[in-house]
């Protein structure tokens, strides 16, 4: 009796799958964001060449990238069944990479990330260990619960900037504003992604906000989060007595207003995916304001 064999996985497939697994584009964005923050906000800007060549900055950024990559791997490891429903074309673990290899890569990247942080300072090491622990519990348990999983991912997004102030304390108040910005826009995007993935999440017993509250109430929650987001940005800029930041944030109200408009009209998976992409664009615009902050 002939048994149909699984398609042979080529080296190209393996490499492409591994790149997709660790979200290589996202990792590059994380590293660039940290370097832009270090140069433009912490400064001094005129010393950008020395900052780029600084080994402490390199090890700190690389440690963050390793831990983020490990987080993506363990997240996919626990979400294979859900992703087969929500994003079958993006499933890597079990298709291109065996489960035990994925777990091994996750552990190696976490150890490397923690040790690289220790090379910079014991405090960076402690923040890294805290982040590794949060990422594990998020993927293994909290992702399937209402709000807390969204909050953890958003908190870690803000930490990717705040960790710089552990070793480079200059202008930490300015870095804090952008960390808060990153936290809020990430929180909005995470909830929108839950609305996008409601079908697969519901099929596997997840209790995300759209499943618990429904789409309409989740939208109302997002309107409240966006209002708090905008108010917080302007309050922090005012406290710092920084009129340039106030004007920059006023300009950001244009894409944020468009996001609210799109959110009010959206009901389908495709529309929620477009809003998720719009959140990424707003994040990019926000980070670009560092040039004038």
Beta strands, then each sheet from edge to edge (+ up, - down):
end
